[in-house]
C-alpha cells in the first residue's frame, strides 16, 4: 500500500500533538460559577481553529463547564467572540 510508509510519520505527529496538549493541560481550572478547583478536565477538538493550540473544558461538580484555552492571543480573542456570538 502506497500510504503505509507514511504511517509512522502520522503516528509521530499524533503522539507529538498529544504530548503538546498534555503539556498545556492545566492541573485544575477554577470554576466560573463557584470558584472550586475543577480537576475533571477534557480536551476539546481544536481542528479548524488556526492559532488555537488547545481548549480544555473543566466539568465542575456544581454542573458548570469552564473553558481554558491555550493559543495565540489574536486567535483566542476571535474564538471567544465566536463563542459569545453562538450563544
Ligand atoms: Zn462550580
PDB file of the backbone (N, CA, C, O) and the ligand in Angstrom, with CONECT records:
HET     ZN  A 101       1
ATOM      1  N   UNK A   1       0.827  -1.197   0.000  1.00  0.00           N
ATOM      2  CA  UNK A   1       0.000   0.000   0.000  1.00  0.00           C
ATOM      3  C   UNK A   1       0.871   1.260   0.000  1.00  0.00           C
ATOM      4  O   UNK A   1       1.828   1.373   0.765  1.00  0.00           O
ATOM      5  N   UNK A   2       0.523   2.174  -0.852  1.00  0.00           N
ATOM      6  CA  UNK A   2       1.346   3.366  -1.022  1.00  0.00           C
ATOM      7  C   UNK A   2       1.416   4.244   0.212  1.00  0.00           C
ATOM      8  O   UNK A   2       2.373   4.998   0.391  1.00  0.00           O
ATOM      9  N   UNK A   3       0.400   4.148   1.069  1.00  0.00           N
ATOM     10  CA  UNK A   3       0.370   5.073   2.206  1.00  0.00           C
ATOM     11  C   UNK A   3       1.071   4.517   3.443  1.00  0.00           C
ATOM     12  O   UNK A   3       1.290   5.237   4.417  1.00  0.00           O
ATOM     13  N   UNK A   4       1.426   3.219   3.398  1.00  0.00           N
ATOM     14  CA  UNK A   4       1.973   2.574   4.586  1.00  0.00           C
ATOM     15  C   UNK A   4       3.224   3.290   5.080  1.00  0.00           C
ATOM     16  O   UNK A   4       3.434   3.438   6.284  1.00  0.00           O
ATOM     17  N   UNK A   5       4.053   3.734   4.132  1.00  0.00           N
ATOM     18  CA  UNK A   5       5.330   4.337   4.547  1.00  0.00           C
ATOM     19  C   UNK A   5       5.112   5.633   5.324  1.00  0.00           C
ATOM     20  O   UNK A   5       6.006   6.083   6.040  1.00  0.00           O
ATOM     21  N   UNK A   6       3.941   6.231   5.190  1.00  0.00           N
ATOM     22  CA  UNK A   6       3.681   7.482   5.902  1.00  0.00           C
ATOM     23  C   UNK A   6       3.125   7.257   7.309  1.00  0.00           C
ATOM     24  O   UNK A   6       3.024   8.194   8.101  1.00  0.00           O
ATOM     25  N   UNK A   7       2.764   6.003   7.613  1.00  0.00           N
ATOM     26  CA  UNK A   7       2.026   5.776   8.854  1.00  0.00           C
ATOM     27  C   UNK A   7       2.840   6.182  10.081  1.00  0.00           C
ATOM     28  O   UNK A   7       2.318   6.798  11.009  1.00  0.00           O
ATOM     29  N   UNK A   8       4.148   5.821  10.072  1.00  0.00           N
ATOM     30  CA  UNK A   8       4.987   6.160  11.215  1.00  0.00           C
ATOM     31  C   UNK A   8       5.019   7.666  11.442  1.00  0.00           C
ATOM     32  O   UNK A   8       4.950   8.146  12.574  1.00  0.00           O
ATOM     33  N   UNK A   9       5.124   8.395  10.341  1.00  0.00           N
ATOM     34  CA  UNK A   9       5.195   9.854  10.456  1.00  0.00           C
ATOM     35  C   UNK A   9       3.917  10.408  11.051  1.00  0.00           C
ATOM     36  O   UNK A   9       3.950  11.295  11.904  1.00  0.00           O
ATOM     37  N   UNK A  10       2.775   9.874  10.591  1.00  0.00           N
ATOM     38  CA  UNK A  10       1.498  10.359  11.111  1.00  0.00           C
ATOM     39  C   UNK A  10       1.378  10.023  12.596  1.00  0.00           C
ATOM     40  O   UNK A  10       0.964  10.863  13.395  1.00  0.00           O
ATOM     41  N   UNK A  11       1.742   8.790  12.965  1.00  0.00           N
ATOM     42  CA  UNK A  11       1.689   8.408  14.379  1.00  0.00           C
ATOM     43  C   UNK A  11       2.553   9.326  15.217  1.00  0.00           C
ATOM     44  O   UNK A  11       2.173   9.737  16.313  1.00  0.00           O
ATOM     45  N   UNK A  12       3.733   9.641  14.679  1.00  0.00           N
ATOM     46  CA  UNK A  12       4.633  10.526  15.419  1.00  0.00           C
ATOM     47  C   UNK A  12       4.007  11.896  15.596  1.00  0.00           C
ATOM     48  O   UNK A  12       4.117  12.517  16.654  1.00  0.00           O
ATOM     49  N   UNK A  13       3.340  12.363  14.529  1.00  0.00           N
ATOM     50  CA  UNK A  13       2.712  13.688  14.622  1.00  0.00           C
ATOM     51  C   UNK A  13       1.568  13.679  15.622  1.00  0.00           C
ATOM     52  O   UNK A  13       1.398  14.628  16.388  1.00  0.00           O
ATOM     53  N   UNK A  14       0.775  12.595  15.615  1.00  0.00           N
ATOM     54  CA  UNK A  14      -0.329  12.492  16.572  1.00  0.00           C
ATOM     55  C   UNK A  14       0.218  12.430  17.995  1.00  0.00           C
ATOM     56  O   UNK A  14      -0.299  13.086  18.899  1.00  0.00           O
ATOM     57  N   UNK A  15       1.278  11.630  18.184  1.00  0.00           N
ATOM     58  CA  UNK A  15       1.877  11.498  19.516  1.00  0.00           C
ATOM     59  C   UNK A  15       2.436  12.843  19.977  1.00  0.00           C
ATOM     60  O   UNK A  15       2.301  13.211  21.144  1.00  0.00           O
ATOM     61  N   UNK A  16       3.060  13.568  19.056  1.00  0.00           N
ATOM     62  CA  UNK A  16       3.629  14.872  19.400  1.00  0.00           C
ATOM     63  C   UNK A  16       2.521  15.851  19.766  1.00  0.00           C
ATOM     64  O   UNK A  16       2.668  16.639  20.701  1.00  0.00           O
ATOM     65  N   UNK A  17       1.415  15.804  19.033  1.00  0.00           N
ATOM     66  CA  UNK A  17       0.289  16.694  19.315  1.00  0.00           C
ATOM     67  C   UNK A  17      -0.302  16.371  20.683  1.00  0.00           C
ATOM     68  O   UNK A  17      -0.628  17.272  21.456  1.00  0.00           O
ATOM     69  N   UNK A  18      -0.437  15.074  20.976  1.00  0.00           N
ATOM     70  CA  UNK A  18      -0.982  14.677  22.275  1.00  0.00           C
ATOM     71  C   UNK A  18      -0.061  15.113  23.399  1.00  0.00           C
ATOM     72  O   UNK A  18      -0.518  15.585  24.440  1.00  0.00           O
ATOM     73  N   UNK A  19       1.248  14.952  23.183  1.00  0.00           N
ATOM     74  CA  UNK A  19       2.225  15.341  24.204  1.00  0.00           C
ATOM     75  C   UNK A  19       2.156  16.847  24.444  1.00  0.00           C
ATOM     76  O   UNK A  19       2.263  17.309  25.580  1.00  0.00           O
ATOM     77  N   UNK A  20       1.977  17.610  23.358  1.00  0.00           N
ATOM     78  CA  UNK A  20       1.894  19.064  23.496  1.00  0.00           C
ATOM     79  C   UNK A  20       0.644  19.445  24.286  1.00  0.00           C
ATOM     80  O   UNK A  20       0.691  20.310  25.160  1.00  0.00           O
ATOM     81  N   UNK A  21      -0.474  18.789  23.968  1.00  0.00           N
ATOM     82  CA  UNK A  21      -1.725  19.101  24.668  1.00  0.00           C
ATOM     83  C   UNK A  21      -1.605  18.715  26.140  1.00  0.00           C
ATOM     84  O   UNK A  21      -2.053  19.455  27.017  1.00  0.00           O
ATOM     85  N   UNK A  22      -0.996  17.547  26.416  1.00  0.00           N
ATOM     86  CA  UNK A  22      -0.815  17.142  27.810  1.00  0.00           C
ATOM     87  C   UNK A  22       0.051  18.146  28.558  1.00  0.00           C
ATOM     88  O   UNK A  22      -0.185  18.428  29.733  1.00  0.00           O
ATOM     89  N   UNK A  23       1.067  18.690  27.862  1.00  0.00           N
ATOM     90  CA  UNK A  23       1.955  19.664  28.494  1.00  0.00           C
ATOM     91  C   UNK A  23       1.215  20.965  28.781  1.00  0.00           C
ATOM     92  O   UNK A  23       1.519  21.655  29.754  1.00  0.00           O
ATOM     93  N   UNK A  24       0.230  21.305  27.922  1.00  0.00           N
ATOM     94  CA  UNK A  24      -0.512  22.552  28.084  1.00  0.00           C
ATOM     95  C   UNK A  24      -1.640  22.425  29.092  1.00  0.00           C
ATOM     96  O   UNK A  24      -2.107  23.418  29.651  1.00  0.00           O
ATOM     97  N   UNK A  25      -2.077  21.179  29.320  1.00  0.00           N
ATOM     98  CA  UNK A  25      -3.258  20.962  30.156  1.00  0.00           C
ATOM     99  C   UNK A  25      -3.008  21.445  31.588  1.00  0.00           C
ATOM    100  O   UNK A  25      -2.046  21.009  32.220  1.00  0.00           O
ATOM    101  N   UNK A  26      -3.844  22.324  32.102  1.00  0.00           N
ATOM    102  CA  UNK A  26      -3.656  22.771  33.480  1.00  0.00           C
ATOM    103  C   UNK A  26      -4.018  21.664  34.458  1.00  0.00           C
ATOM    104  O   UNK A  26      -4.833  20.796  34.146  1.00  0.00           O
ATOM    105  N   UNK A  27      -3.406  21.693  35.647  1.00  0.00           N
ATOM    106  CA  UNK A  27      -3.719  20.697  36.668  1.00  0.00           C
ATOM    107  C   UNK A  27      -5.152  20.855  37.141  1.00  0.00           C
ATOM    108  O   UNK A  27      -5.814  19.884  37.507  1.00  0.00           O
ATOM    109  N   UNK A  28      -5.623  22.105  37.128  1.00  0.00           N
ATOM    110  CA  UNK A  28      -7.004  22.354  37.505  1.00  0.00           C
ATOM    111  C   UNK A  28      -7.467  23.662  36.879  1.00  0.00           C
ATOM    112  O   UNK A  28      -6.656  24.513  36.513  1.00  0.00           O
ATOM    113  N   UNK A  29      -8.780  23.807  36.764  1.00  0.00           N
ATOM    114  CA  UNK A  29      -9.393  25.029  36.250  1.00  0.00           C
ATOM    115  C   UNK A  29     -10.299  25.552  37.353  1.00  0.00           C
ATOM    116  O   UNK A  29     -11.024  24.781  37.983  1.00  0.00           O
ATOM    117  N   UNK A  30     -10.261  26.855  37.589  1.00  0.00           N
ATOM    118  CA  UNK A  30     -11.149  27.426  38.599  1.00  0.00           C
ATOM    119  C   UNK A  30     -12.538  27.618  38.002  1.00  0.00           C
ATOM    120  O   UNK A  30     -12.693  28.271  36.970  1.00  0.00           O
ATOM    121  N   UNK A  31     -13.541  27.047  38.655  1.00  0.00           N
ATOM    122  CA  UNK A  31     -14.913  27.123  38.155  1.00  0.00           C
ATOM    123  C   UNK A  31     -15.390  28.587  38.097  1.00  0.00           C
ATOM    124  O   UNK A  31     -15.220  29.351  39.047  1.00  0.00           O
ATOM    125  N   UNK A  32     -15.988  28.950  36.956  1.00  0.00           N
ATOM    126  CA  UNK A  32     -16.509  30.312  36.808  1.00  0.00           C
ATOM    127  C   UNK A  32     -17.688  30.578  37.733  1.00  0.00           C
ATOM    128  O   UNK A  32     -17.955  31.725  38.090  1.00  0.00           O
ATOM    129  N   UNK A  33     -18.389  29.527  38.118  1.00  0.00           N
ATOM    130  CA  UNK A  33     -19.623  29.687  38.890  1.00  0.00           C
ATOM    131  C   UNK A  33     -19.373  29.676  40.392  1.00  0.00           C
ATOM    132  O   UNK A  33     -19.849  30.555  41.111  1.00  0.00           O
ATOM    133  N   UNK A  34     -18.627  28.680  40.867  1.00  0.00           N
ATOM    134  CA  UNK A  34     -18.494  28.520  42.322  1.00  0.00           C
ATOM    135  C   UNK A  34     -17.054  28.634  42.803  1.00  0.00           C
ATOM    136  O   UNK A  34     -16.787  28.500  43.997  1.00  0.00           O
ATOM    137  N   UNK A  35     -16.107  28.885  41.867  1.00  0.00           N
ATOM    138  CA  UNK A  35     -14.693  29.108  42.195  1.00  0.00           C
ATOM    139  C   UNK A  35     -14.009  27.878  42.773  1.00  0.00           C
ATOM    140  O   UNK A  35     -12.941  27.987  43.376  1.00  0.00           O
ATOM    141  N   UNK A  36     -14.609  26.724  42.596  1.00  0.00           N
ATOM    142  CA  UNK A  36     -13.964  25.491  43.049  1.00  0.00           C
ATOM    143  C   UNK A  36     -12.849  25.116  42.076  1.00  0.00           C
ATOM    144  O   UNK A  36     -12.853  25.546  40.922  1.00  0.00           O
ATOM    145  N   UNK A  37     -11.900  24.319  42.544  1.00  0.00           N
ATOM    146  CA  UNK A  37     -10.875  23.780  41.659  1.00  0.00           C
ATOM    147  C   UNK A  37     -11.476  22.590  40.911  1.00  0.00           C
ATOM    148  O   UNK A  37     -11.897  21.608  41.523  1.00  0.00           O
ATOM    149  N   UNK A  38     -11.510  22.688  39.591  1.00  0.00           N
ATOM    150  CA  UNK A  38     -12.077  21.624  38.769  1.00  0.00           C
ATOM    151  C   UNK A  38     -10.930  20.783  38.222  1.00  0.00           C
ATOM    152  O   UNK A  38     -10.031  21.303  37.560  1.00  0.00           O
ATOM    153  N   UNK A  39     -10.963  19.503  38.495  1.00  0.00           N
ATOM    154  CA  UNK A  39      -9.896  18.620  38.003  1.00  0.00           C
ATOM    155  C   UNK A  39     -10.414  17.624  36.973  1.00  0.00           C
ATOM    156  O   UNK A  39      -9.639  16.839  36.426  1.00  0.00           O
ATOM    157  N   UNK A  40     -11.732  17.649  36.701  1.00  0.00           N
ATOM    158  CA  UNK A  40     -12.310  16.797  35.657  1.00  0.00           C
ATOM    159  C   UNK A  40     -12.212  17.571  34.343  1.00  0.00           C
ATOM    160  O   UNK A  40     -13.162  18.240  33.937  1.00  0.00           O
ATOM    161  N   UNK A  41     -11.052  17.473  33.680  1.00  0.00           N
ATOM    162  CA  UNK A  41     -10.735  18.317  32.530  1.00  0.00           C
ATOM    163  C   UNK A  41     -10.688  17.484  31.259  1.00  0.00           C
ATOM    164  O   UNK A  41     -10.026  16.447  31.203  1.00  0.00           O
ATOM    165  N   UNK A  42     -11.401  17.952  30.242  1.00  0.00           N
ATOM    166  CA  UNK A  42     -11.475  17.230  28.970  1.00  0.00           C
ATOM    167  C   UNK A  42     -10.851  18.067  27.858  1.00  0.00           C
ATOM    168  O   UNK A  42     -10.998  19.288  27.819  1.00  0.00           O
ATOM    169  N   UNK A  43     -10.148  17.378  26.950  1.00  0.00           N
ATOM    170  CA  UNK A  43      -9.600  18.061  25.782  1.00  0.00           C
ATOM    171  C   UNK A  43     -10.711  18.295  24.763  1.00  0.00           C
ATOM    172  O   UNK A  43     -11.496  17.389  24.484  1.00  0.00           O
ATOM    173  N   UNK A  44     -10.783  19.506  24.204  1.00  0.00           N
ATOM    174  CA  UNK A  44     -11.752  19.800  23.161  1.00  0.00           C
ATOM    175  C   UNK A  44     -11.060  19.700  21.800  1.00  0.00           C
ATOM    176  O   UNK A  44      -9.841  19.837  21.698  1.00  0.00           O
ATOM    177  N   UNK A  45     -11.855  19.462  20.766  1.00  0.00           N
ATOM    178  CA  UNK A  45     -11.332  19.360  19.404  1.00  0.00           C
ATOM    179  C   UNK A  45     -11.038  20.760  18.877  1.00  0.00           C
ATOM    180  O   UNK A  45     -11.936  21.599  18.796  1.00  0.00           O
ATOM    181  N   UNK A  46      -9.778  21.011  18.520  1.00  0.00           N
ATOM    182  CA  UNK A  46      -9.416  22.342  18.022  1.00  0.00           C
ATOM    183  C   UNK A  46      -9.107  22.323  16.521  1.00  0.00           C
ATOM    184  O   UNK A  46      -8.540  23.281  15.995  1.00  0.00           O
ATOM    185  N   UNK A  47      -9.477  21.237  15.832  1.00  0.00           N
ATOM    186  CA  UNK A  47      -9.269  21.229  14.384  1.00  0.00           C
ATOM    187  C   UNK A  47     -10.107  22.333  13.748  1.00  0.00           C
ATOM    188  O   UNK A  47     -11.246  22.561  14.157  1.00  0.00           O
ATOM    189  N   UNK A  48      -9.557  23.016  12.757  1.00  0.00           N
ATOM    190  CA  UNK A  48     -10.273  24.098  12.105  1.00  0.00           C
ATOM    191  C   UNK A  48     -10.245  25.379  12.905  1.00  0.00           C
ATOM    192  O   UNK A  48     -10.989  26.312  12.602  1.00  0.00           O
ATOM    193  N   UNK A  49      -9.387  25.447  13.936  1.00  0.00           N
ATOM    194  CA  UNK A  49      -9.222  26.670  14.730  1.00  0.00           C
ATOM    195  C   UNK A  49      -7.760  27.083  14.673  1.00  0.00           C
ATOM    196  O   UNK A  49      -7.007  26.817  15.610  1.00  0.00           O
ATOM    197  N   UNK A  50      -7.346  27.729  13.587  1.00  0.00           N
ATOM    198  CA  UNK A  50      -5.936  28.117  13.456  1.00  0.00           C
ATOM    199  C   UNK A  50      -5.498  29.037  14.581  1.00  0.00           C
ATOM    200  O   UNK A  50      -6.203  29.983  14.932  1.00  0.00           O
ATOM    201  N   UNK A  51      -4.322  28.755  15.149  1.00  0.00           N
ATOM    202  CA  UNK A  51      -3.793  29.587  16.227  1.00  0.00           C
ATOM    203  C   UNK A  51      -4.214  29.115  17.604  1.00  0.00           C
ATOM    204  O   UNK A  51      -3.633  29.526  18.608  1.00  0.00           O
ATOM    205  N   UNK A  52      -5.231  28.246  17.658  1.00  0.00           N
ATOM    206  CA  UNK A  52      -5.661  27.689  18.940  1.00  0.00           C
ATOM    207  C   UNK A  52      -4.908  26.377  19.147  1.00  0.00           C
ATOM    208  O   UNK A  52      -5.055  25.451  18.349  1.00  0.00           O
ATOM    209  N   UNK A  53      -4.114  26.289  20.195  1.00  0.00           N
ATOM    210  CA  UNK A  53      -3.294  25.110  20.427  1.00  0.00           C
ATOM    211  C   UNK A  53      -4.059  24.045  21.196  1.00  0.00           C
ATOM    212  O   UNK A  53      -3.904  22.852  20.936  1.00  0.00           O
ATOM    213  N   UNK A  54      -4.870  24.470  22.128  1.00  0.00           N
ATOM    214  CA  UNK A  54      -5.620  23.507  22.930  1.00  0.00           C
ATOM    215  C   UNK A  54      -6.765  24.225  23.635  1.00  0.00           C
ATOM    216  O   UNK A  54      -6.642  25.376  24.052  1.00  0.00           O
ATOM    217  N   UNK A  55      -7.889  23.505  23.757  1.00  0.00           N
ATOM    218  CA  UNK A  55      -9.011  24.020  24.533  1.00  0.00           C
ATOM    219  C   UNK A  55      -9.395  22.927  25.531  1.00  0.00           C
ATOM    220  O   UNK A  55      -9.545  21.763  25.159  1.00  0.00           O
ATOM    221  N   UNK A  56      -9.551  23.303  26.783  1.00  0.00           N
ATOM    222  CA  UNK A  56      -9.904  22.357  27.830  1.00  0.00           C
ATOM    223  C   UNK A  56     -11.230  22.767  28.447  1.00  0.00           C
ATOM    224  O   UNK A  56     -11.485  23.948  28.683  1.00  0.00           O
ATOM    225  N   UNK A  57     -12.062  21.779  28.703  1.00  0.00           N
ATOM    226  CA  UNK A  57     -13.336  22.028  29.366  1.00  0.00           C
ATOM    227  C   UNK A  57     -13.290  21.382  30.744  1.00  0.00           C
ATOM    228  O   UNK A  57     -13.104  20.171  30.863  1.00  0.00           O
ATOM    229  N   UNK A  58     -13.458  22.184  31.772  1.00  0.00           N
ATOM    230  CA  UNK A  58     -13.493  21.669  33.131  1.00  0.00           C
ATOM    231  C   UNK A  58     -14.937  21.481  33.564  1.00  0.00           C
ATOM    232  O   UNK A  58     -15.712  22.437  33.603  1.00  0.00           O
ATOM    233  N   UNK A  59     -15.298  20.232  33.892  1.00  0.00           N
ATOM    234  CA  UNK A  59     -16.671  19.932  34.298  1.00  0.00           C
ATOM    235  C   UNK A  59     -16.723  19.935  35.818  1.00  0.00           C
ATOM    236  O   UNK A  59     -16.187  19.040  36.471  1.00  0.00           O
ATOM    237  N   UNK A  60     -17.378  20.956  36.376  1.00  0.00           N
ATOM    238  CA  UNK A  60     -17.430  21.109  37.829  1.00  0.00           C
ATOM    239  C   UNK A  60     -18.563  20.283  38.413  1.00  0.00           C
ATOM    240  O   UNK A  60     -19.549  19.984  37.740  1.00  0.00           O
ATOM    241  N   UNK A  61     -18.400  19.919  39.686  1.00  0.00           N
ATOM    242  CA  UNK A  61     -19.441  19.151  40.371  1.00  0.00           C
ATOM    243  C   UNK A  61     -20.709  19.980  40.565  1.00  0.00           C
ATOM    244  O   UNK A  61     -21.769  19.427  40.857  1.00  0.00           O
ATOM    245  N   UNK A  62     -20.610  21.333  40.402  1.00  0.00           N
ATOM    246  CA  UNK A  62     -21.804  22.181  40.516  1.00  0.00           C
ATOM    247  C   UNK A  62     -22.595  22.175  39.207  1.00  0.00           C
ATOM    248  O   UNK A  62     -23.690  22.733  39.141  1.00  0.00           O
ATOM    249  N   UNK A  63     -22.042  21.543  38.162  1.00  0.00           N
ATOM    250  CA  UNK A  63     -22.763  21.449  36.900  1.00  0.00           C
ATOM    251  C   UNK A  63     -22.295  22.440  35.846  1.00  0.00           C
ATOM    252  O   UNK A  63     -22.690  22.341  34.685  1.00  0.00           O
ATOM    253  N   UNK A  64     -21.454  23.397  36.239  1.00  0.00           N
ATOM    254  CA  UNK A  64     -20.966  24.393  35.293  1.00  0.00           C
ATOM    255  C   UNK A  64     -19.772  23.842  34.516  1.00  0.00           C
ATOM    256  O   UNK A  64     -19.025  22.998  35.011  1.00  0.00           O
ATOM    257  N   UNK A  65     -19.609  24.337  33.295  1.00  0.00           N
ATOM    258  CA  UNK A  65     -18.441  23.992  32.491  1.00  0.00           C
ATOM    259  C   UNK A  65     -17.625  25.259  32.284  1.00  0.00           C
ATOM    260  O   UNK A  65     -18.139  26.268  31.802  1.00  0.00           O
ATOM    261  N   UNK A  66     -16.366  25.197  32.648  1.00  0.00           N
ATOM    262  CA  UNK A  66     -15.463  26.341  32.491  1.00  0.00           C
ATOM    263  C   UNK A  66     -14.387  25.965  31.482  1.00  0.00           C
ATOM    264  O   UNK A  66     -13.785  24.896  31.575  1.00  0.00           O
ATOM    265  N   UNK A  67     -14.148  26.850  30.517  1.00  0.00           N
ATOM    266  CA  UNK A  67     -13.178  26.556  29.468  1.00  0.00           C
ATOM    267  C   UNK A  67     -11.853  27.251  29.754  1.00  0.00           C
ATOM    268  O   UNK A  67     -11.810  28.374  30.254  1.00  0.00           O
ATOM    269  N   UNK A  68     -10.774  26.548  29.420  1.00  0.00           N
ATOM    270  CA  UNK A  68      -9.430  27.127  29.472  1.00  0.00           C
ATOM    271  C   UNK A  68      -8.811  26.923  28.097  1.00  0.00           C
ATOM    272  O   UNK A  68      -8.928  25.845  27.513  1.00  0.00           O
ATOM    273  N   UNK A  69      -8.162  27.942  27.586  1.00  0.00           N
ATOM    274  CA  UNK A  69      -7.634  27.892  26.227  1.00  0.00           C
ATOM    275  C   UNK A  69      -6.164  28.251  26.188  1.00  0.00           C
ATOM    276  O   UNK A  69      -5.686  29.081  26.960  1.00  0.00           O
ATOM    277  N   UNK A  70      -5.452  27.603  25.265  1.00  0.00           N
ATOM    278  CA  UNK A  70      -4.054  27.938  25.016  1.00  0.00           C
ATOM    279  C   UNK A  70      -3.914  28.224  23.537  1.00  0.00           C
ATOM    280  O   UNK A  70      -4.438  27.478  22.709  1.00  0.00           O
ATOM    281  N   UNK A  71      -3.218  29.292  23.191  1.00  0.00           N
ATOM    282  CA  UNK A  71      -3.013  29.595  21.778  1.00  0.00           C
ATOM    283  C   UNK A  71      -2.515  31.001  21.594  1.00  0.00           C
ATOM    284  O   UNK A  71      -2.121  31.675  22.546  1.00  0.00           O
ATOM    285  N   UNK A  72      -2.538  31.440  20.334  1.00  0.00           N
ATOM    286  CA  UNK A  72      -2.095  32.792  20.031  1.00  0.00           C
ATOM    287  C   UNK A  72      -3.180  33.778  20.439  1.00  0.00           C
ATOM    288  O   UNK A  72      -4.372  33.503  20.298  1.00  0.00           O
ATOM    289  N   UNK A  73      -2.750  34.937  20.951  1.00  0.00           N
ATOM    290  CA  UNK A  73      -3.681  35.894  21.549  1.00  0.00           C
ATOM    291  C   UNK A  73      -4.800  36.281  20.569  1.00  0.00           C
ATOM    292  O   UNK A  73      -5.978  36.269  20.928  1.00  0.00           O
ATOM    293  N   UNK A  74      -4.422  36.625  19.333  1.00  0.00           N
ATOM    294  CA  UNK A  74      -5.427  37.049  18.355  1.00  0.00           C
ATOM    295  C   UNK A  74      -6.446  35.942  18.106  1.00  0.00           C
ATOM    296  O   UNK A  74      -7.647  36.196  18.017  1.00  0.00           O
ATOM    297  N   UNK A  75      -5.948  34.709  17.995  1.00  0.00           N
ATOM    298  CA  UNK A  75      -6.829  33.579  17.720  1.00  0.00           C
ATOM    299  C   UNK A  75      -7.770  33.342  18.894  1.00  0.00           C
ATOM    300  O   UNK A  75      -8.943  33.024  18.700  1.00  0.00           O
ATOM    301  N   UNK A  76      -7.256  33.496  20.116  1.00  0.00           N
ATOM    302  CA  UNK A  76      -8.094  33.288  21.301  1.00  0.00           C
ATOM    303  C   UNK A  76      -9.203  34.337  21.360  1.00  0.00           C
ATOM    304  O   UNK A  76     -10.341  34.030  21.714  1.00  0.00           O
ATOM    305  N   UNK A  77      -8.860  35.573  21.010  1.00  0.00           N
ATOM    306  CA  UNK A  77      -9.872  36.638  21.038  1.00  0.00           C
ATOM    307  C   UNK A  77     -10.977  36.352  20.023  1.00  0.00           C
ATOM    308  O   UNK A  77     -12.163  36.511  20.315  1.00  0.00           O
ATOM    309  N   UNK A  78     -10.566  35.926  18.818  1.00  0.00           N
ATOM    310  CA  UNK A  78     -11.565  35.602  17.786  1.00  0.00           C
ATOM    311  C   UNK A  78     -12.438  34.437  18.235  1.00  0.00           C
ATOM    312  O   UNK A  78     -13.648  34.427  18.010  1.00  0.00           O
ATOM    313  N   UNK A  79     -11.799  33.447  18.880  1.00  0.00           N
ATOM    314  CA  UNK A  79     -12.534  32.278  19.334  1.00  0.00           C
ATOM    315  C   UNK A  79     -13.567  32.673  20.389  1.00  0.00           C
ATOM    316  O   UNK A  79     -14.707  32.212  20.350  1.00  0.00           O
ATOM    317  N   UNK A  80     -13.167  33.523  21.324  1.00  0.00           N
ATOM    318  CA  UNK A  80     -14.088  33.954  22.382  1.00  0.00           C
ATOM    319  C   UNK A  80     -15.263  34.729  21.792  1.00  0.00           C
ATOM    320  O   UNK A  80     -16.406  34.543  22.210  1.00  0.00           O
ATOM    321  N   UNK A  81     -14.979  35.609  20.806  1.00  0.00           N
ATOM    322  CA  UNK A  81     -16.046  36.366  20.156  1.00  0.00           C
ATOM    323  C   UNK A  81     -17.003  35.408  19.446  1.00  0.00           C
ATOM    324  O   UNK A  81     -18.221  35.577  19.507  1.00  0.00           O
ATOM    325  N   UNK A  82     -16.439  34.400  18.770  1.00  0.00           N
ATOM    326  CA  UNK A  82     -17.278  33.425  18.058  1.00  0.00           C
ATOM    327  C   UNK A  82     -18.127  32.627  19.040  1.00  0.00           C
ATOM    328  O   UNK A  82     -19.290  32.329  18.767  1.00  0.00           O
ATOM    329  N   UNK A  83     -17.537  32.281  20.195  1.00  0.00           N
ATOM    330  CA  UNK A  83     -18.286  31.521  21.205  1.00  0.00           C
ATOM    331  C   UNK A  83     -19.459  32.363  21.721  1.00  0.00           C
ATOM    332  O   UNK A  83     -20.577  31.868  21.865  1.00  0.00           O
ATOM    333  N   UNK A  84     -19.183  33.645  21.995  1.00  0.00           N
ATOM    334  CA  UNK A  84     -20.246  34.510  22.507  1.00  0.00           C
ATOM    335  C   UNK A  84     -21.331  34.701  21.463  1.00  0.00           C
ATOM    336  O   UNK A  84     -22.517  34.728  21.791  1.00  0.00           O
ATOM    337  N   UNK A  85     -20.920  34.837  20.176  1.00  0.00           N
ATOM    338  CA  UNK A  85     -21.886  35.031  19.102  1.00  0.00           C
ATOM    339  C   UNK A  85     -22.783  33.808  18.936  1.00  0.00           C
ATOM    340  O   UNK A  85     -23.940  33.933  18.534  1.00  0.00           O
ATOM    341  N   UNK A  86     -22.249  32.627  19.246  1.00  0.00           N
ATOM    342  CA  UNK A  86     -23.022  31.395  19.036  1.00  0.00           C
ATOM    343  C   UNK A  86     -23.993  31.149  20.182  1.00  0.00           C
ATOM    344  O   UNK A  86     -24.847  30.267  20.092  1.00  0.00           O
ATOM    345  N   UNK A  87     -23.872  31.913  21.246  1.00  0.00           N
ATOM    346  CA  UNK A  87     -24.742  31.679  22.402  1.00  0.00           C
ATOM    347  C   UNK A  87     -25.965  32.598  22.410  1.00  0.00           C
ATOM    348  O   UNK A  87     -26.790  32.520  23.321  1.00  0.00           O
TER     349      UNK A  87
HETATM  350 ZN    ZN A 101     -18.590  25.006  40.119  1.00  0.00          ZN
END
